Amino acid sequence: MPGIDPDFLCHRLAIDPNAKAVIQKRRKFGEEKRRAIAEETNKLVLAGHVREIQYPTWLENVVMVRKSNGKWRMCTDFTDLNKACPKDSYPLPNIDCLVDGASRYELLSFMDAYSGYNQIRMHPMDEDKTAFIADQANFCYRVMPFGLKNAGATYQRLMDKVLVDQLGQNVEAYVDDMVVKSASIDRHFGDLQELFDTIRKFQLKLNPEKCSFGVQAGKFLGFLLTHRGIEANPDKCSAIINMRSPSTVKEVQQLAGRMASLSRFLSRATDKALPLFQCLKKNDRFTWTTECEEAFMELKRSLSSSPILTRLRTSLPLLVYISASDRAVSSVLVQEQEGSQIPIYFVSRVLQGAETRYQKIEKLALAILVTARKLRHYFQSYEVVIQTDYPIRQVLQKPYLVGRMMKWSVELSEFSIKYELRGAIKAQALADFVMELTPPAEEGTVRETQWILSVDGASNLGGSGAGIVLEGPEGILLEQSLRFEFRASNNQAEYEALLAGMSLAKEMGWTSLSARSNSQLITGQVAGTFQAKDPQLAKYLEKVKLLSKNF
């Protein structure tokens, strides 16, 4: 029986010693299925994939599944056996990284292994545990069958060992899917020969019907790879574009599942599709509203002209545009290449519960956090530049942050993140994204709008402190509390609060500031109606006037 040398790699079952072996009760099948089971079992015996067994400790039934061509596929119900086996935590490759790594190459070859799992032997001590009930006898697998809990991890382990010298260079592999990538025709022949020599050495077999050699485009892990970049799978797009308006909750669930695989290509997907998701609420009776229909049509229009994404260049920084609405946060990753900003990835997430009540600045910070968590592999490998007109850097990098903003700041501190004012948009896909999040011109920008500073200082026997509240446009509210490590009077604490608030506003680049205080003395001294006779208060007043020149 050809295949991988079991001394090189075989599949083991790490069954929990406390698990009780299960012998399933034989299921009854109709005559057509019985004939199909007998035929499939006979094929497996002739191929050397199974052998007859007596006195099995574990015994499973088979499940017959109708193929698209009308024939039957025989599967084994390993439910009980899988429950007794712990998960193999062998790391599978990141699909986004594999897709990025295989895009924008001149020539590609896509390959699929022939019955890939069956090319790996079961460990002899574990063969009897894979026993199944056939028509006239019980059989067990000599090779790794499809349906075992950790079969995918074992196959990926095999690929990583076999292709160790080519992975990430001229080959990408995810379980039994492989793609050879080359920058030119001349190199492609050499890359293919290197792969063929390797798989021949380890006696791996390919399925010719599922292989495509020397092409400029092809499907890999649900994406369409071309020399231009990464495109949405046209079959998945057509499935939604040609879909009629849902009439049941189940159909909306199907739509949501189809959208999930295309979300990378959709700007602010969650925000736009939120009316559709509202239909899935368990306590509500299904109603397809006009708003749902408009969102559905908008989704179809977006998919009919979805952008072409590109792979990253290691020498260039990542630009991130962020957006926040009442119900969702979104972002888009781009990179500037040859004078154009090319999209890399669109991210979107619905706001849950209390998140909908966050202030605008908190929602935008959450958008960065959501993006960093989802695309951690990008944020760890590249310098990230957040393009925004909001003072997020000044807020997140303040040492006296408290609560969730402090936690977010700590989590984001491991990445190399810079913040810049939003510049010119150099791609239509990005222009559409930014246009959706930009307020009308007459509202002005954050920096041009007046901010209101409210301060309150207090002193008692236990110490002194102050509170600062900065209120800006669109509900932006910044609150900070200060505790002084020195003795201060009520008036001194009030001045300390005023100076701290003005310093913060200056650091954030605001040019218009209105200050409020409940101290009539401090208000009068700053306004010039009262004199500062106390030497200490006079020094405070001098510093306030100096800072006032910035506003």
C-alpha positions as CSV (number, residue, x, y, z in Angstrom):
1,M,0.0,0.0,0.0
2,P,1.7,3.2,-1.2
3,G,1.7,6.4,0.9
4,I,3.7,8.1,3.6
5,D,6.2,5.9,5.4
6,P,4.7,5.2,8.9
7,D,8.2,5.5,10.4
8,F,8.2,9.1,9.1
9,L,4.6,10.0,10.2
10,C,1.4,8.2,11.2
11,H,-1.8,9.1,12.9
12,R,-2.2,8.4,16.6
13,L,-5.3,8.4,18.8
14,A,-4.8,9.9,22.2
15,I,-7.9,8.5,23.8
16,D,-8.7,9.6,27.3
17,P,-8.0,6.6,29.6
18,N,-11.1,7.4,31.6
19,A,-13.3,7.3,28.5
20,K,-15.6,4.3,28.1
21,A,-15.5,2.5,24.8
22,V,-18.7,2.8,22.8
23,I,-20.1,0.1,20.5
24,Q,-22.9,1.7,18.5
25,K,-26.1,-0.1,17.8
26,R,-26.3,-1.2,14.1
27,R,-28.4,1.0,12.0
28,K,-30.8,-0.2,9.3
29,F,-30.4,0.8,5.7
30,G,-32.5,0.4,2.6
31,E,-31.5,-1.9,-0.3
32,E,-29.9,0.8,-2.4
33,K,-27.7,2.1,0.5
34,R,-26.8,-1.5,1.5
35,R,-25.5,-2.1,-2.0
36,A,-23.6,1.2,-2.0
37,I,-22.0,0.3,1.4
38,A,-20.9,-3.1,0.1
39,E,-19.4,-1.6,-3.0
40,E,-17.5,1.2,-1.1
41,T,-16.2,-1.3,1.5
42,N,-15.0,-3.6,-1.3
43,K,-13.1,-0.7,-2.9
44,L,-11.5,0.1,0.4
45,V,-10.4,-3.5,1.0
46,L,-8.9,-3.8,-2.5
47,A,-7.0,-0.5,-2.0
48,G,-5.7,-1.9,1.3
49,H,-7.3,1.0,3.3
50,V,-9.3,-1.3,5.6
51,R,-9.2,-4.8,7.0
52,E,-11.7,-7.1,8.6
53,I,-11.7,-7.1,12.4
54,Q,-13.2,-9.2,15.2
55,Y,-14.0,-8.2,18.7
56,P,-13.6,-4.5,18.3
57,T,-13.5,-2.2,21.4
58,W,-15.0,0.7,19.5
59,L,-17.5,0.3,16.8
60,E,-19.2,3.0,14.6
61,N,-21.9,3.1,12.0
62,V,-21.5,4.4,8.5
63,V,-23.4,7.4,7.2
64,M,-24.4,7.5,3.5
65,V,-24.4,11.0,1.9
66,R,-25.7,11.6,-1.7
67,K,-23.2,13.3,-4.0
68,S,-24.1,15.9,-6.5
69,N,-23.7,13.3,-9.3
70,G,-26.3,11.1,-7.7
71,K,-23.9,8.5,-6.3
72,W,-23.3,7.7,-2.6
73,R,-20.4,8.8,-0.4
74,M,-19.7,6.5,2.6
75,C,-18.7,8.3,5.8
76,T,-18.1,6.9,9.3
77,D,-19.8,8.3,12.4
78,F,-16.8,8.9,14.7
79,T,-18.9,11.1,17.1
80,D,-18.3,8.9,20.2
81,L,-14.6,8.3,19.4
82,N,-14.0,12.0,18.8
83,K,-15.5,12.9,22.1
84,A,-13.0,10.7,23.9
85,C,-10.0,12.3,22.1
86,P,-8.5,15.6,23.3
87,K,-7.9,18.2,20.6
88,D,-4.5,18.3,18.9
89,S,-3.5,22.0,19.2
90,Y,-1.0,21.8,16.3
91,P,-1.0,25.3,14.8
92,L,-2.7,25.6,11.4
93,P,-1.4,28.4,9.1
94,N,-3.2,31.7,9.1
95,I,-5.4,31.7,6.0
96,D,-5.1,35.5,5.5
97,C,-1.3,35.1,5.5
98,L,-1.4,32.2,3.0
99,V,-3.7,34.1,0.7
100,D,-1.6,37.3,0.9
101,G,1.6,35.2,0.3
102,A,0.2,33.6,-2.9
103,S,-1.3,36.7,-4.6
104,R,0.2,39.0,-7.3
105,Y,2.4,36.3,-8.8
106,E,2.8,35.9,-12.6
107,L,2.2,32.1,-12.7
108,L,0.4,29.8,-10.2
109,S,-0.2,26.1,-10.1
110,F,-2.9,24.7,-7.8
111,M,-2.7,21.1,-6.6
112,D,-4.8,18.8,-4.4
113,A,-3.7,15.5,-3.0
114,Y,-5.4,12.3,-4.1
115,S,-7.4,11.0,-1.1
116,G,-4.9,13.0,1.0
117,Y,-5.9,11.7,4.4
118,N,-5.8,8.1,3.1
119,Q,-2.1,8.5,2.3
120,I,-1.2,8.6,6.0
121,R,-1.2,5.3,7.9
122,M,-3.0,4.8,11.2
123,H,-0.7,3.6,14.0
124,P,-1.1,-0.2,14.3
125,M,-2.1,0.1,17.9
126,D,-5.0,2.4,17.0
127,E,-6.4,0.7,13.9
128,D,-9.0,-1.4,15.8
129,K,-10.5,1.8,17.4
130,T,-11.7,3.0,14.0
131,A,-13.9,-0.1,13.4
132,F,-17.2,0.4,11.5
133,I,-20.1,-1.8,10.7
134,A,-20.4,-2.9,7.1
135,D,-23.1,-5.1,5.5
136,Q,-21.7,-8.5,6.4
137,A,-18.7,-7.8,8.7
138,N,-16.9,-5.3,10.7
139,F,-13.8,-3.5,9.3
140,C,-11.2,-1.0,10.7
141,Y,-9.1,1.5,8.9
142,R,-5.4,0.9,8.2
143,V,-5.1,4.5,6.9
144,M,-6.3,7.8,8.4
145,P,-10.0,8.2,7.5
146,F,-11.8,11.4,7.0
147,G,-13.9,12.5,10.0
148,L,-11.4,11.8,12.8
149,K,-11.1,14.8,15.2
150,N,-7.4,15.6,14.7
151,A,-6.9,14.4,11.1
152,G,-6.5,17.9,9.8
153,A,-3.8,18.7,12.3
154,T,-1.9,15.5,11.4
155,Y,-2.0,16.3,7.7
156,Q,-0.8,19.9,8.3
157,R,2.0,18.5,10.4
158,L,2.9,16.2,7.4
159,M,2.9,19.2,5.0
160,D,5.1,21.3,7.3
161,K,7.7,18.4,7.5
162,V,7.6,17.4,3.8
163,L,7.7,21.0,2.4
164,V,9.9,22.6,5.0
165,D,12.3,24.0,2.4
166,Q,9.6,25.5,0.2
167,L,6.8,26.8,2.4
168,G,6.7,30.6,2.3
169,Q,9.2,30.6,-0.6
170,N,7.6,29.2,-3.7
171,V,4.8,27.1,-2.1
172,E,1.9,27.7,0.2
173,A,-0.1,24.8,1.7
174,Y,-3.1,24.5,3.9
175,V,-3.8,20.9,4.9
176,D,-4.2,19.1,1.4
177,D,-4.5,22.3,-0.7
178,M,-1.2,23.5,-2.3
179,V,-0.2,26.3,-4.6
180,V,3.1,26.9,-6.3
181,K,3.8,30.6,-7.0
182,S,6.4,32.1,-9.3
183,A,7.3,35.6,-10.4
184,S,8.1,34.4,-14.0
185,I,7.5,31.6,-16.4
186,D,11.2,30.4,-16.3
187,R,11.2,30.1,-12.5
188,H,7.8,28.3,-12.5
189,F,9.2,25.2,-14.2
190,G,12.0,25.0,-11.7
191,D,9.6,25.5,-8.7
192,L,7.3,22.8,-10.0
193,Q,10.1,20.4,-10.5
194,E,11.3,21.0,-7.0
195,L,7.9,20.2,-5.6
196,F,7.5,17.1,-7.8
197,D,10.8,15.8,-6.6
198,T,9.8,16.3,-3.0
199,I,6.4,14.6,-3.2
200,R,7.9,11.7,-5.2
201,K,10.5,11.2,-2.5
202,F,7.7,10.9,0.2
203,Q,5.4,8.9,-2.1
204,L,2.6,11.5,-2.1
205,K,0.0,11.3,-4.9
206,L,-1.8,14.2,-6.5
207,N,-5.3,14.2,-8.0
208,P,-4.9,15.3,-11.6
209,E,-8.6,16.2,-11.9
210,K,-8.2,18.9,-9.2
211,C,-4.8,20.3,-10.4
212,S,-4.2,23.3,-12.5
213,F,-0.7,24.1,-13.8
214,G,0.8,27.3,-15.1
215,V,-2.3,29.6,-14.8
216,Q,-2.6,33.3,-14.0
217,A,-5.6,32.9,-11.8
218,G,-7.2,30.3,-9.6
219,K,-9.2,29.6,-6.4
220,F,-7.3,29.0,-3.2
221,L,-9.0,28.7,0.3
222,G,-12.1,30.4,-0.9
223,F,-10.4,33.4,-2.6
224,L,-9.6,34.1,-6.3
225,L,-5.9,34.7,-6.7
226,T,-4.6,36.6,-9.7
227,H,-1.5,38.5,-10.8
228,R,-3.5,41.6,-9.9
229,G,-4.2,40.7,-6.3
230,I,-6.9,39.0,-4.2
231,E,-10.4,39.0,-5.6
232,A,-13.7,37.9,-4.1
233,N,-14.7,34.4,-5.2
234,P,-17.1,35.0,-8.1
235,D,-19.1,31.9,-7.2
236,K,-19.7,33.2,-3.7
237,C,-20.6,36.6,-5.0
238,S,-23.1,35.1,-7.5
239,A,-24.7,33.1,-4.8
240,I,-25.7,36.3,-3.0
241,I,-26.4,38.4,-6.1
242,N,-28.7,35.8,-7.6
243,M,-30.4,35.1,-4.2
244,R,-34.0,36.2,-3.8
245,S,-35.1,38.2,-0.8
246,P,-35.2,36.0,2.3
247,S,-38.6,35.0,3.6
248,T,-37.6,33.0,6.7
249,V,-35.0,33.3,9.5
250,K,-33.2,30.3,8.1
251,E,-32.7,32.0,4.8
252,V,-31.3,35.1,6.6
253,Q,-28.9,32.8,8.4
254,Q,-27.7,31.4,5.1
255,L,-27.2,34.9,3.8
256,A,-25.2,35.8,7.0
257,G,-23.0,32.8,6.5
258,R,-22.3,33.7,2.8
259,M,-21.5,37.2,3.8
260,A,-19.0,36.1,6.4
261,S,-16.6,34.7,3.8
262,L,-16.8,37.9,1.8
263,S,-16.5,40.5,4.6
264,R,-12.9,41.1,3.8
265,F,-14.0,42.8,0.6
266,L,-17.0,44.8,1.9
267,S,-16.6,48.3,3.3
268,R,-18.5,48.7,6.6
269,A,-20.2,45.4,6.0
270,T,-21.7,45.1,9.5
271,D,-23.1,48.6,9.5
272,K,-24.8,48.2,6.2
273,A,-26.1,44.7,6.9
274,L,-27.4,45.4,10.4
275,P,-31.1,45.6,9.3
276,L,-30.6,42.0,8.0
277,F,-29.1,40.8,11.3
278,Q,-32.0,42.3,13.2
279,C,-34.2,39.7,11.6
280,L,-32.3,37.0,13.6
281,K,-33.5,38.1,17.0
282,K,-35.1,35.1,18.7
283,N,-37.8,37.1,20.4
284,D,-39.0,38.9,17.3
285,R,-41.4,37.5,14.7
286,F,-39.7,37.4,11.3
287,T,-40.5,40.5,9.3
288,W,-38.7,41.5,6.1
289,T,-39.0,45.3,6.1
290,T,-38.3,48.0,3.5
291,E,-35.1,48.8,5.4
292,C,-34.0,45.1,5.1
293,E,-34.7,45.1,1.4
294,E,-32.7,48.3,0.8
295,A,-29.8,46.8,2.8
296,F,-30.0,43.6,0.8
297,M,-29.9,45.5,-2.5
298,E,-27.0,47.6,-1.3
299,L,-25.1,44.4,-0.5
300,K,-25.7,43.1,-4.0
301,R,-24.5,46.3,-5.5
302,S,-21.3,46.2,-3.4
303,L,-20.6,42.6,-4.4
304,S,-21.0,43.4,-8.1
305,S,-18.1,45.8,-7.9
306,S,-16.0,44.5,-5.0
307,P,-12.5,45.9,-4.8
308,I,-9.3,44.0,-5.7
309,L,-7.2,43.6,-2.6
310,T,-3.4,43.3,-2.7
311,R,-0.7,41.6,-0.7
312,L,1.5,43.6,1.6
313,R,5.0,44.9,0.9
314,T,7.2,44.5,4.0
315,S,9.1,47.8,3.4
316,L,5.9,50.0,3.5
317,P,3.8,51.0,6.5
318,L,0.1,50.0,6.9
319,L,-2.4,52.9,6.8
320,V,-5.6,52.3,8.8
321,Y,-8.8,54.4,8.3
322,I,-11.4,54.0,11.1
323,S,-15.1,54.6,11.3
324,A,-17.7,54.5,14.1
325,S,-21.5,54.8,13.9
326,D,-24.2,54.3,16.5
327,R,-24.4,50.6,15.8
328,A,-21.0,49.4,14.5
329,V,-17.3,50.1,14.2
330,S,-15.3,49.6,10.9
331,S,-11.9,50.0,9.5
332,V,-9.9,49.5,6.3
333,L,-6.2,48.6,6.0
334,V,-4.4,50.1,3.0
335,Q,-0.9,50.5,1.7
336,E,0.4,53.1,-0.7
337,Q,2.1,51.5,-3.7
338,E,3.2,53.3,-6.8
339,G,1.4,56.5,-5.8
340,S,-2.0,54.7,-5.1
341,Q,-3.6,53.6,-1.9
342,I,-4.6,50.0,-2.4
343,P,-7.0,48.2,0.1
344,I,-5.7,45.2,2.0
345,Y,-8.6,44.3,4.3
346,F,-12.0,45.6,5.4
347,V,-13.0,45.0,9.1
348,S,-16.4,45.6,10.7
349,R,-18.1,44.6,13.9
350,V,-21.5,45.2,15.5
351,L,-21.5,47.1,18.8
352,Q,-22.9,45.0,21.6
353,G,-24.9,46.1,24.7
354,A,-23.1,48.9,26.6
355,E,-20.8,49.5,23.6
356,T,-23.6,51.4,21.9
357,R,-23.4,54.0,24.7
358,Y,-19.7,54.6,24.3
359,Q,-18.6,58.1,23.5
360,K,-17.4,58.8,20.0
361,I,-13.8,58.8,20.9
362,E,-14.2,55.5,22.7
363,K,-15.9,53.9,19.7
364,L,-13.0,54.9,17.5
365,A,-10.5,53.5,19.9
366,L,-12.5,50.3,20.0
367,A,-12.4,50.2,16.2
368,I,-8.6,50.2,16.4
369,L,-8.7,47.5,19.0
370,V,-11.0,45.3,17.0
371,T,-8.8,45.6,14.0
372,A,-5.6,44.9,15.9
373,R,-7.2,41.8,17.4
374,K,-8.5,40.4,14.1
375,L,-5.4,41.3,12.1
376,R,-2.8,40.8,14.8
377,H,-0.4,39.2,12.4
378,Y,-0.3,42.4,10.4
379,F,0.0,44.7,13.4
380,Q,2.9,42.7,14.7
381,S,4.8,42.7,11.4
382,Y,4.3,46.3,10.1
383,E,4.4,49.8,11.3
384,V,0.8,50.9,11.5
385,V,-0.4,54.5,10.9
386,I,-3.9,55.4,12.0
387,Q,-5.3,58.1,9.7
388,T,-7.8,60.1,11.7
389,D,-8.9,63.7,12.5
390,Y,-9.8,62.7,16.1
391,P,-7.4,63.1,19.1
392,I,-7.1,59.3,19.7
393,R,-3.3,59.3,20.3
394,Q,-3.5,62.0,22.9
395,V,-6.3,60.1,24.7
396,L,-4.8,56.6,24.6
397,Q,-1.2,57.7,25.4
398,K,-2.1,59.6,28.6
399,P,-0.5,58.0,31.6
400,Y,-3.4,58.6,33.9
401,L,-6.1,56.8,31.9
402,V,-8.5,54.7,33.8
403,G,-11.0,51.9,33.1
404,R,-11.4,50.3,29.7
405,M,-9.4,53.0,27.8
406,M,-6.4,52.1,30.0
407,K,-6.8,48.4,29.2
408,W,-7.0,49.1,25.5
409,S,-4.0,51.4,25.7
410,V,-1.9,48.6,27.4
411,E,-3.1,46.1,24.8
412,L,-2.2,48.3,21.9
413,S,1.1,49.3,23.3
414,E,2.8,46.2,22.0
415,F,2.3,47.4,18.4
416,S,4.2,50.1,16.5
417,I,1.3,52.5,16.0
418,K,1.5,56.1,14.9
419,Y,-1.3,58.6,14.5
420,E,-1.6,61.1,11.6
421,L,-4.1,63.5,10.3
422,R,-6.2,62.1,7.5
423,G,-4.6,63.0,4.2
424,A,-5.7,62.8,0.5
425,I,-7.5,59.7,-0.6
426,K,-5.9,58.0,-3.6
427,A,-8.3,55.1,-4.3
428,Q,-12.1,55.0,-5.1
429,A,-12.8,52.2,-2.6
430,L,-11.2,54.2,0.2
431,A,-12.9,57.4,-0.9
432,D,-16.3,55.6,-0.6
433,F,-15.3,54.4,2.9
434,V,-14.1,57.8,4.1
435,M,-17.1,59.6,2.6
436,E,-19.4,57.5,4.7
437,L,-17.7,58.4,7.9
438,T,-17.0,62.1,7.2
439,P,-19.4,64.7,8.7
440,P,-20.8,67.5,6.5
441,A,-18.5,70.4,5.8
442,E,-20.5,72.9,7.8
443,E,-20.1,70.9,10.9
444,G,-16.3,71.5,10.8
445,T,-13.6,69.2,12.0
446,V,-12.9,68.3,15.6
447,R,-9.9,70.7,15.9
448,E,-11.9,73.7,14.5
449,T,-14.7,73.3,17.0
450,Q,-14.6,74.9,20.4
451,W,-14.1,72.6,23.3
452,I,-15.5,73.3,26.8
453,L,-13.2,72.7,29.8
454,S,-15.0,72.3,33.2
455,V,-12.8,72.1,36.3
456,D,-13.3,71.6,40.0
457,G,-10.7,71.5,42.7
458,A,-11.1,70.6,46.3
459,S,-9.0,70.3,49.5
460,N,-9.6,68.8,52.9
461,L,-7.7,67.2,55.7
462,G,-7.4,63.9,53.7
463,G,-5.6,65.7,50.8
464,S,-6.4,67.6,47.7
465,G,-7.4,66.8,44.1
466,A,-9.3,68.0,41.1
467,G,-11.6,66.9,38.3
468,I,-11.4,67.8,34.6
469,V,-14.1,67.4,32.0
470,L,-13.4,68.3,28.3
471,E,-16.5,68.3,26.2
472,G,-16.3,68.5,22.4
473,P,-18.4,68.0,19.3
474,E,-20.4,64.8,18.4
475,G,-20.6,63.8,22.1
476,I,-16.9,63.5,22.7
477,L,-16.3,63.7,26.4
478,L,-13.0,63.3,28.2
479,E,-12.9,62.9,32.0
480,Q,-9.9,62.8,34.3
481,S,-9.4,62.8,38.0
482,L,-6.2,64.2,39.7
483,R,-4.9,63.6,43.2
484,F,-2.1,65.9,44.4
485,E,0.8,64.6,46.4
486,F,1.3,68.1,48.0
487,R,-0.8,70.2,50.3
488,A,-3.0,72.7,48.4
489,S,-5.9,75.0,49.3
490,N,-9.2,74.9,47.5
491,N,-8.2,77.8,45.3
492,Q,-4.8,76.3,44.5
493,A,-6.5,73.0,43.6
494,E,-8.9,74.8,41.3
495,Y,-5.9,76.5,39.5
496,E,-4.1,73.1,39.3
497,A,-7.2,71.6,37.6
498,L,-7.4,74.6,35.2
499,L,-3.7,74.3,34.2
500,A,-4.0,70.5,33.8
501,G,-7.0,70.9,31.5
502,M,-5.4,73.7,29.4
503,S,-2.2,71.7,29.1
504,L,-4.2,68.6,27.8
505,A,-6.1,70.8,25.3
506,K,-2.8,72.3,24.1
507,E,-1.2,68.9,23.7
508,M,-4.2,67.7,21.6
509,G,-3.8,70.6,19.3
510,W,-7.1,72.4,20.0
511,T,-7.1,76.1,19.2
512,S,-10.5,77.1,20.7
513,L,-11.2,76.5,24.3
514,S,-13.8,77.8,26.8
515,A,-13.1,77.2,30.5
516,R,-15.7,76.9,33.3
517,S,-15.1,76.9,37.1
518,N,-17.4,77.0,40.1
519,S,-14.9,79.2,41.9
520,Q,-15.9,82.8,41.6
521,L,-12.5,84.0,42.8
522,I,-10.6,82.0,40.2
523,T,-13.0,83.0,37.4
524,G,-12.7,86.7,38.4
525,Q,-8.9,86.6,38.5
526,V,-8.6,85.0,35.1
527,A,-11.2,87.4,33.6
528,G,-9.3,90.4,35.1
529,T,-12.1,91.6,37.3
530,F,-10.4,90.5,40.5
531,Q,-6.7,91.0,41.5
532,A,-4.6,88.1,42.6
533,K,-3.2,89.5,45.9
534,D,-2.0,86.1,47.2
535,P,1.6,85.5,45.9
536,Q,0.9,81.8,45.2
537,L,-2.3,82.5,43.3
538,A,-0.5,85.3,41.4
539,K,2.0,82.7,40.1
540,Y,-0.8,80.4,39.1
541,L,-2.6,83.2,37.3
542,E,0.6,84.0,35.4
543,K,0.9,80.5,34.1
544,V,-2.8,80.5,33.1
545,K,-2.3,83.6,31.0
546,L,0.8,82.1,29.4
547,L,-1.1,79.0,28.4
548,S,-4.1,81.1,27.2
549,K,-2.0,82.4,24.3
550,N,-2.4,79.0,22.6
551,F,-6.2,79.4,22.3
